[in-house]
C-alpha cells in the first residue's frame, strides 16, 4: 500500500547558571536509545544473507504454517523474526533455523499449500491474478465482471470483481462497503488514491475486501467466511491477499501451478512466480516539515535509532529537543513545503472525527480517527511508521501528534485493525515549537466545519517519512 522532527532537547540552555538564587531547573532527561537486540540482529544478518527467492519462500511457508501474518516481501522485520522464533520453538529449538530446518519449513509450507490446492493464476473474468485454494473452494461460478468460488457447504466464499474505467470509483466502493449496518461492524478500513482495504464482522461471519484502481478500471477481491472457521481461513486470507495482483503486466508460466516454495540453497535457479517489487526502506516514524530543513516528530518513535534520515537524507537531532517531541535537521527537502499549521485551541470532544497523516515508503497514508473520552488518545487504523504523525480536526487545526506506534502490532489478515494510541496534545506541541523559535498560530474554537479530506490535503505536502540508517 503506498504512503505517509524537532529532536530531544539536550539541555544547553539548562546548563547556564540562572541569575536568581532559586535552584536551577534540571534539564529534561532524554530517554536512552534502546540497546540493540543481539539475537534479533544475528537473525537479521543470517536471514538477509539468503537469496531473495528463499527469503520470500520462507515467509510464504510461515504463512501456511500459521506463524506469519504479514506481507511476503523478503524483507526482515520484527514479524519475520517472531515467526521464525515460533517455528524454531515448535521444533524444539531456538534462533534462526539452519539449512536443514529451513528445508523442512519449506516442505511443510508446500504440503499445506498442496492440501488446500492453492494455485496462483489469472482470472480471465476480472483480469486479476490471485491464489485460490481450489480443494477448499471447489464450486466455481461466473458473475458479472468476475468469478465466485465457494466451499461445498457454502460457508466460505471468494469473489473477484472488476469495473470498467469510469463505471465507478474507489470512493464510491469504499462508501458502500463501509456503510452503516445494524448487523455488520467494520473492524478495519483504509482508503488510498490507488486502493482500499476493509475488514468487517457480523455475529457469525468475517470478511476481507480489497480493491485497486488502475488505467483498466477497478479490480478487487472479497473473502467471506463463517467465524467458526476463522482459525483456518484467517491463514487463507493472508495467502490470498499476498497473491492478489490486480493489474499484472505479465503472468509467469509458473503461476498456473501451485505457488512455488523457494528451493534449498544450491538449487536456486527459477524466480518466484510473482516477485514483489523493490520497496523503499520502511519508515520508523512520521515527520512534519515545519521549517526549511527542520522536521517535527515524536521522541518515542525514534527510540533506538542513532542515525535517523528524513526523506532519505541523513538528519541529526537538534539540540534542545524534549522527551515528547524532537526536531530533526537535514538538508533542504526538495518538493516539501514547510507548514506551521494552526494549533487546536480547545479540548477534543469524545468521538470527534479526526484524520491522521502517516508516512509510508511510497507516500502519505490518510487514516480516519476518533478522539477518546479524555481527549488524550485517539482510535484509528494506523500502520507502522505512524509514530509522530500529525492529527488534524475538520477545521484543519493540528490536534496533536501520535505519540508512538507499537513495535509488534496485532495484525488481522496482514493489516492492523483500529487501536487506541496516545496523543501528544496541541498545547505540548505549541510550547515545544515556541522554545525552538517557531510560533504556529492558534486556531479558533472547533466548528466541525470542513471535511477530513480537505484537512488532510492542507498538510499532506509537508509530511515525510523518517527512517533509520544502518
N, C-alpha and C positions, 0 to 999 in steps of 0.2 A: 504494500500500500504506500503511495507517495506522500511527502510531508509538508512539519513544523520543526553583563555580569559585573558588577562592581565588587571586587574581591574582599577578603576578610580584613577588617581594619587591624593593622598590626600595632597601632598604638604609638606612632611617632609623636603625636600631639600629647598623649598621656604621659610621655616621658619627660615633658617640660615641668619645671617646678612651679606650682601655682603661686601667684603673688600673695594670696590670702593665707593666713595661718592655718586654715582648715586643712585637714589631710588630703593629699592628692587622691583623686578618684582613680581607682585601678582601671587599667585598660581591659576591655573585654577579652576573655581568653578564647583564642581560636581553637576550634576542635582539631585535634590531631588527625592527620590523614590515617585512614585505616591501613594497618600493616598488610602487605601483600600476603595472600594465602599461598604458602609453598605448594600444597597439594594441588590447588587449582592451577597454579602456574605450570607445574610439572605436567599435568594432564593436558593443558592447552598446548604446550610445546610439542608433546607427543602426538596429539590429535592433528595439529596443523602441519606436522611433518608428513602426514599421509597424503597420498594423491587425492585430488578433489573428488574424483568419482567414488573413491572408497569412503571419504567423509560423508558424502551425501547418502551412500548406501547404508552406512551405519545409522545415520539419523532416521532414514526411512524404516529400517528394520526395527529400531527402537519405538517407532510409532506403532508398528504391528505387534510388538511385544507388550505394549501398554506403558512403557517407561517415559516416552517423549510425546509432548503435545504442542509442538510448535512447528515453525516453517523448516522444511528441508532445504537448506541453503549451502551446507558445507561449512558455515562459519561456526566458530566455537564460542559459546557463552555459558552463562550460569545454567540455563535449561539443559543444554547438552551435557554439561558436567554432572548435574544431578541425575540425569537419565543414565549415563554410563556408570555412575556410582551405584544406582539402584540395580542395574543389570548385574554388575560385579557382585553385589551383596546377595542377590538371588542365587548366584552360582557358588556362594560361599567364599568369595574373595573380596578384594577391595582395590581401589585405584583404577588406573587406566587399563582396560583389557589388553592382554598381549595378543600376538598374532593368532594363536590358536583360539583364544576366546572371541576375538573379532570374527574369525571364520565361523565359529559356532553361532554367533549372533546373526550374521548374515544368513546362515542356513535356517535359523529359527524364524526370522522375518520372512524369508522366501516361502517357508512352509505355511505360515499364517496367510500370506497373500494367495497362495495356491488353494488353500482350503476355502477361501472366500471367492475364488475365481476372479480375482481383481485384475482387470485389464484396462490399460490406458489406450484409448483410441478415439478417432474422430466421431462426432455425432453429426451425421450429414444434415439432419433436420434443422439444427441450430447453428452449425458451423464451428462449434466449440470442440475442444478436446478435453476429455475427462476420464477419470478412472471409475469403473463400475464394478462392484462385487456381484458378478453375474450369477454365482451359485446362491447367493443370499437374495438377490432380486431377479428371479428368472422370468417374471412376467413383463413383457415389453410391449408397449402400445404407442402409436403415433398420436401427437396432439399438435394443434396449430403452432408452428414456429419452434417445435421441439419434440422431445421424446419423454415418455414416462416409464420408469422401471419400478416394479413393486415386488415385495415378498409374496410367497404363496398365500399367506394368511392376511395380506393387506395391511400389516402393522408397520411396514417401512415403505416409504415412497421417495423416489429420487426423480426429479424432473429437470429438464433443460428447457429454456425458453429464449426466444430471440425476437427482437423488434427491428424493423427497417429504420433507416435514418429518417428522423422527423416524425416517426409514428408516436413516440413518447420519449420522455427523458428520465434521467436518474432521479431528479427531484420528485417527479410525479410517482414513480415506482416507490421511492422512499416514503412518501406521504401515505401511500396505500398500505404498505406492509408494516408501517409503524402506527397506523391509525388506532384510536381507542377502541377497545373491545371488552365487554364485561367478562369474557372467559379467557382472554389471551393477554399475557403480560410480557412486554418486550424486556428482555434481560440484557441486551447489548445492541447499540445502534451506532453506526459510523457512516457518514456521507462525505465523500470527497468528489472533486470535479470529475474524476475518471472511474470511480467505483463506489459501491456501498456494501456494507455487511450488516446483517440484522439477525439476532438470535432471539427466540421467544419460547414461552412455555404456556401450556394450558394445564388444567388439573390432571390430565392424563397423557399429554404429549409434549414433545420438544421439536424445534425446527431451527434450521440454519439456512440463511438466504444470502446469496452473493450475486451481484450484478456488476458488469463492467461496461463502460461506454467507449466506443471507438468509431472510426470512419465508417464501419459497416453497420453501425447502429448500436443496439443494446443486446448483450447476451448474459445469461445468468443461470444459476442452479438453485434449486430448493430441495432440501432434505427434511422430511418429516418422519417422526417415529414415535412409537409408544414409549412412555417413560420407563416402563418396566424393562425395556431392552437397552437402557442407556449405557449400562456397563460395557456392552459390546459395540453398540452403534456410535457412541461418542468417539471411539477409536476409528471407526469407518469414516466419520465426518471429517476427522483430521486428514486422513489419507485422501479422501475425495477433494477436500479443499486444496491440499498441496498439489494435486494433479491437475486441477482445473486451469485450462489455458483458453480464455475466451476468444482471443484473436491470434491463433497460431500462424506464423508466417509460413511454416512448413512442418509437417508431421513426420518425424523419422520413421523408417520402416519398422524399427524395433518397437514402436509404440503400439502396434497392432496386437502384440502379445502381452504376457504378464510383465509388469514393471520389473526391470532387471535390477537385481541387487549388485552392488559392487563386487567384482571377483576378488579373490585373495591376492595379496601382494605377489607380483611376479607374473600375474595373468591379466594385467590391466591393459586391455587393448581397445575395447569399444567404449564410446562415450555413453553417459547416462541417457536414457530415452528423451527426457525433457530437461535439459540443463537449465539451471536457474541463471538469470542474468547476473553480471558482476554488480555487486552492491557497494555503495559508499559506506564508510565507517558509520556505525550506528551511534547516534548522539547519546551522551550520558546526561545531558541537561538541555534546557531551552533558554536562550538568551534574548534580551530585548535591547536593540541598539538605541541608546539614549543620548549619545553624543558621538562625534566623529572618533572612531577607534575605541569607543567605550561601550561595554555591554553589561547589562544588569542581569543577574540570575540569582538563584537560591544557593546559599552556602552549603547546605546539606547535600545538594545534588553533586557537588564537586568533591565530596569527601573521598579520600583515597587517590585522587588524581593529582599528580605532581607536575604534569606537563599538559595543561589544557590547550585547546585550539578552538578558534571561533571561525566558522565557515571555512575550515581547513587551514587557517593561518595560525601560527604559533601565538599564544597570548600569555600574559602574566597577570597575577592578581595585583590590583592597585593597592598600595599601602593605605591603611585606614579603613579597610572593609570591616564588616561586622560578623556576628555569629549567625544572623539570619539571612543576610544578603551580602553579595560580593560584586565588585566591579572588575571586569576583565578588560585589559588594554591590549590592543593589537594594531596592526597596520590598518589603514582605512579600508573599509569593506566595499568593494565595487557592487553597485546595484542595490545598496541598502541605504535608505534614508533615515537618519536618526529621528526619533519621535519621543517627545516627553508628553505622554498622554495626561489628560486631566485626571485627577485622582478623586475617587469616590469620597464624598464628604459625609454621608450618613451611613448608618449601620445597614447591613444586609437583612432583608426580611426572610424568614424561613420559607423555603420553597421558591424563592425568587429565581427567575430564569437568568442564567449567565452563559458565557461562552469562553472556552479555553483554547488558546492558540499554542499548540505544542509543535516542536521541531522534529522532523524526521530526516532521514538521509536524503530524501529526494524533494523535500519542500516543507510546507506547513500543514499540520493536521488541525482541523477545526472541530471541536467536540462540544456538544451542549452540556450544560451543568445546572445544578440547582444548589442554592445556598442551604446550609444546615440550620438547625434550630437556633444555635447560638451565634451564627454568623462567622464562626471561626473555622468552619470546614465547608467543603463542597462535595457533592456526589456527582461523578462524571465517569464516562467510559474512556479513560486516558490510556495512552500507550507508553512503553518505555521511552525515557528521554524527556518526560513531561515535567520533571523537577525544575522549578524556576519559571514555568510557563505563565504568561500573563493571563489574568482572569478579568473579563470585561462585563459590565452590565449592559442593558439595552440602550443606554444613553451614550455608549462608547467610553464610559469612565472606567478607569482601572480600579477594580475592587481589591486587587492584591495579586500575589504570585503563589503558585503551587509550591509548598514548602519542599516536598521530596516525593520521590516515586520509589516503591519497594524494589529491592534488587531481584526478588523472585516472586513476581505477581502470580496470582491464581489465573490460569487460562482455561477457557472453555472452547473446544474445537479450534485452538490456536489463537483465540482472541481474548483480550482482557475484559471481563464484564464490568459494569459500573461499580465503583467502590468509593469509599469516603477518603478524602485527602485533606490534610491540614493546609491552612491558608496563611501566608504572611500578609497581614492586612494592609490596607492603603495607608493608614497612619504610620505604620512602621516604614513603609516604602518612602513616604514623604520626608520623614526625619532622616532617613539614610541618605536620600538624594540631596537633601539640604546640606548635610555635613560634607558632601562631595562637591558642593558648589553648584548643584543643579536644582532648580526650583520649578517643578511642574505645577501648572495651575490646578486649583481646586475646582471640582465640578460642583454644580448646584445640587439641590435635593433630587433624589432619583424620581423620575417622572414615569418610567416604564415606556417612554416613547421610543420609537425606532425598532429595528429588528436585530436579531442576533447576527444575521448575515452582514448587515451594514456595520455593526460594531466590529466584527472580525475584519472586514475589509479596511477599516480605518487604521489598523495596526499591523496587518499581516506582512507588509513590506519591510518592517523593522524587526521581524522575528528571525532568529538564526539558530543553527544547531551548534552546540558545544560538544566537542569530542575530546577524548583523552589520547594523547600521543604516547607511543611506547617509550 
